[in-house]
Amino acid sequence: HVAYERYKAQRPETPSDLILQFAFVREILEAFGVPIIQKQGYEADDVIGTIAKKTEKENDLKVIIVTGDADAFQLVRPRVEVYSMRKGITDTVLYDEAAVRERYGLTPKELIDFKALKGDPSDNIQGVKGIGEKTATGLIKEFGSVENLYKALKKKKRPKSISESVAKKLIEGEKDAEMSKELSTIPTSVPVEFSLEEAKA
């Protein structure tokens, strides 16, 4: 919200009866010795991404993120996987790099750039106006990132794979693409403390 005031602006307010349950959940987690890690000004994804990055460096440790949020797929790396629901709680998938590529046709890192172009209505990330899923996928497959795409567009001769109408939309929406990429990227350097030893209990 600091970067973009309208971030997630279209989402309804959290129901008051759900807010009341947060305290009880905390009590249960504390009773079971499950650490609660949070940081003012950051989303849960940011904290999760940071802890995943820290713990993947541990010897012989595989990190599994359990979430229903597809945004977490960008965090998948050789030693980080995402356990997620595909359809309902009985149809689940453990996503490694190959599974992410199979589902989206892109690498985990490229999903950020894909979202920067296509946008994400659920988070009120607008992307580039007029660029849909198919076009965004094709562009990121070819150029690898938003930055590489715009470098190619700014050359004297436009890449043959980009039509005049698509190029016009991209040029007009460059600032939106930059902001959308910033909003789509999960930070992995949140200043939080996490001890694997303490979490073992």
Contacts in CASP RR format, 6 or more apart in sequence:
PFRMAT RR
TARGET T0000
AUTHOR 0000-0000-0000
METHOD contacts of the structure
MODEL  1
HVAYERYKAQRPETPSDLILQFAFVREILEAFGVPIIQKQGYEADDVIGT
IAKKTEKENDLKVIIVTGDADAFQLVRPRVEVYSMRKGITDTVLYDEAAV
RERYGLTPKELIDFKALKGDPSDNIQGVKGIGEKTATGLIKEFGSVENLY
KALKKKKRPKSISESVAKKLIEGEKDAEMSKELSTIPTSVPVEFSLEEAK
A
1 7 0 8 1.000
1 8 0 8 1.000
2 41 0 8 1.000
3 179 0 8 1.000
3 182 0 8 1.000
3 183 0 8 1.000
4 179 0 8 1.000
4 182 0 8 1.000
4 183 0 8 1.000
6 124 0 8 1.000
7 123 0 8 1.000
7 124 0 8 1.000
7 125 0 8 1.000
7 183 0 8 1.000
8 123 0 8 1.000
8 124 0 8 1.000
9 124 0 8 1.000
10 121 0 8 1.000
10 124 0 8 1.000
11 122 0 8 1.000
11 124 0 8 1.000
26 36 0 8 1.000
29 35 0 8 1.000
29 36 0 8 1.000
30 36 0 8 1.000
33 201 0 8 1.000
34 199 0 8 1.000
35 194 0 8 1.000
35 195 0 8 1.000
35 198 0 8 1.000
35 199 0 8 1.000
37 47 0 8 1.000
37 51 0 8 1.000
37 192 0 8 1.000
37 193 0 8 1.000
37 194 0 8 1.000
38 44 0 8 1.000
38 47 0 8 1.000
38 192 0 8 1.000
39 46 0 8 1.000
39 47 0 8 1.000
39 190 0 8 1.000
39 191 0 8 1.000
39 192 0 8 1.000
42 187 0 8 1.000
42 190 0 8 1.000
45 69 0 8 1.000
45 71 0 8 1.000
45 72 0 8 1.000
45 186 0 8 1.000
46 186 0 8 1.000
46 187 0 8 1.000
46 188 0 8 1.000
46 190 0 8 1.000
47 190 0 8 1.000
47 192 0 8 1.000
48 65 0 8 1.000
48 67 0 8 1.000
48 72 0 8 1.000
48 75 0 8 1.000
48 186 0 8 1.000
49 65 0 8 1.000
49 72 0 8 1.000
49 75 0 8 1.000
49 186 0 8 1.000
49 187 0 8 1.000
49 188 0 8 1.000
49 190 0 8 1.000
50 187 0 8 1.000
50 188 0 8 1.000
50 189 0 8 1.000
50 190 0 8 1.000
50 192 0 8 1.000
50 194 0 8 1.000
51 192 0 8 1.000
51 194 0 8 1.000
52 63 0 8 1.000
52 65 0 8 1.000
52 75 0 8 1.000
52 80 0 8 1.000
52 188 0 8 1.000
53 188 0 8 1.000
53 189 0 8 1.000
54 194 0 8 1.000
55 61 0 8 1.000
55 63 0 8 1.000
55 194 0 8 1.000
55 196 0 8 1.000
56 63 0 8 1.000
56 77 0 8 1.000
56 79 0 8 1.000
56 80 0 8 1.000
58 196 0 8 1.000
61 79 0 8 1.000
61 196 0 8 1.000
62 79 0 8 1.000
62 80 0 8 1.000
62 81 0 8 1.000
63 79 0 8 1.000
63 80 0 8 1.000
63 81 0 8 1.000
64 80 0 8 1.000
64 81 0 8 1.000
64 82 0 8 1.000
64 83 0 8 1.000
64 94 0 8 1.000
65 72 0 8 1.000
65 75 0 8 1.000
65 80 0 8 1.000
65 81 0 8 1.000
65 82 0 8 1.000
65 83 0 8 1.000
66 82 0 8 1.000
66 83 0 8 1.000
66 84 0 8 1.000
67 82 0 8 1.000
67 83 0 8 1.000
67 84 0 8 1.000
68 84 0 8 1.000
68 85 0 8 1.000
69 84 0 8 1.000
70 84 0 8 1.000
71 123 0 8 1.000
71 184 0 8 1.000
71 186 0 8 1.000
72 82 0 8 1.000
72 84 0 8 1.000
72 186 0 8 1.000
73 82 0 8 1.000
73 84 0 8 1.000
73 95 0 8 1.000
73 100 0 8 1.000
73 104 0 8 1.000
73 108 0 8 1.000
73 111 0 8 1.000
74 108 0 8 1.000
74 109 0 8 1.000
74 111 0 8 1.000
74 112 0 8 1.000
74 184 0 8 1.000
74 185 0 8 1.000
74 186 0 8 1.000
75 82 0 8 1.000
75 108 0 8 1.000
75 186 0 8 1.000
75 188 0 8 1.000
76 82 0 8 1.000
76 95 0 8 1.000
76 96 0 8 1.000
76 97 0 8 1.000
76 100 0 8 1.000
76 108 0 8 1.000
77 97 0 8 1.000
77 108 0 8 1.000
78 97 0 8 1.000
81 94 0 8 1.000
81 95 0 8 1.000
81 96 0 8 1.000
82 94 0 8 1.000
82 95 0 8 1.000
83 92 0 8 1.000
83 93 0 8 1.000
83 94 0 8 1.000
83 95 0 8 1.000
84 92 0 8 1.000
84 93 0 8 1.000
84 95 0 8 1.000
85 91 0 8 1.000
85 92 0 8 1.000
85 93 0 8 1.000
86 92 0 8 1.000
86 93 0 8 1.000
93 99 0 8 1.000
95 103 0 8 1.000
97 107 0 8 1.000
97 108 0 8 1.000
100 106 0 8 1.000
100 107 0 8 1.000
100 108 0 8 1.000
100 111 0 8 1.000
101 107 0 8 1.000
104 111 0 8 1.000
104 114 0 8 1.000
104 137 0 8 1.000
105 137 0 8 1.000
105 141 0 8 1.000
106 114 0 8 1.000
106 137 0 8 1.000
106 140 0 8 1.000
106 141 0 8 1.000
110 140 0 8 1.000
110 141 0 8 1.000
110 144 0 8 1.000
110 145 0 8 1.000
112 181 0 8 1.000
112 184 0 8 1.000
112 185 0 8 1.000
113 140 0 8 1.000
113 144 0 8 1.000
113 145 0 8 1.000
113 146 0 8 1.000
113 149 0 8 1.000
113 181 0 8 1.000
114 136 0 8 1.000
114 137 0 8 1.000
114 140 0 8 1.000
115 125 0 8 1.000
115 127 0 8 1.000
115 180 0 8 1.000
115 181 0 8 1.000
115 184 0 8 1.000
116 127 0 8 1.000
116 128 0 8 1.000
116 146 0 8 1.000
116 177 0 8 1.000
116 178 0 8 1.000
116 180 0 8 1.000
116 181 0 8 1.000
116 184 0 8 1.000
117 127 0 8 1.000
117 128 0 8 1.000
117 131 0 8 1.000
117 132 0 8 1.000
117 135 0 8 1.000
117 136 0 8 1.000
117 139 0 8 1.000
117 140 0 8 1.000
117 146 0 8 1.000
117 149 0 8 1.000
117 177 0 8 1.000
117 180 0 8 1.000
118 127 0 8 1.000
118 128 0 8 1.000
118 131 0 8 1.000
118 132 0 8 1.000
118 133 0 8 1.000
118 136 0 8 1.000
119 125 0 8 1.000
119 126 0 8 1.000
119 127 0 8 1.000
119 128 0 8 1.000
119 180 0 8 1.000
119 184 0 8 1.000
120 127 0 8 1.000
120 184 0 8 1.000
123 183 0 8 1.000
123 184 0 8 1.000
125 180 0 8 1.000
125 183 0 8 1.000
125 184 0 8 1.000
126 176 0 8 1.000
126 180 0 8 1.000
127 173 0 8 1.000
127 176 0 8 1.000
127 177 0 8 1.000
127 180 0 8 1.000
128 169 0 8 1.000
128 170 0 8 1.000
128 173 0 8 1.000
128 176 0 8 1.000
128 177 0 8 1.000
128 180 0 8 1.000
129 169 0 8 1.000
129 172 0 8 1.000
129 173 0 8 1.000
129 176 0 8 1.000
130 169 0 8 1.000
131 139 0 8 1.000
131 166 0 8 1.000
131 169 0 8 1.000
131 170 0 8 1.000
135 166 0 8 1.000
139 149 0 8 1.000
139 162 0 8 1.000
140 146 0 8 1.000
140 149 0 8 1.000
142 159 0 8 1.000
142 161 0 8 1.000
143 149 0 8 1.000
143 152 0 8 1.000
146 177 0 8 1.000
146 178 0 8 1.000
146 181 0 8 1.000
149 170 0 8 1.000
150 170 0 8 1.000
150 174 0 8 1.000
150 177 0 8 1.000
152 159 0 8 1.000
152 162 0 8 1.000
153 159 0 8 1.000
153 162 0 8 1.000
153 167 0 8 1.000
153 170 0 8 1.000
153 171 0 8 1.000
158 164 0 8 1.000
158 167 0 8 1.000
162 170 0 8 1.000
170 177 0 8 1.000
END
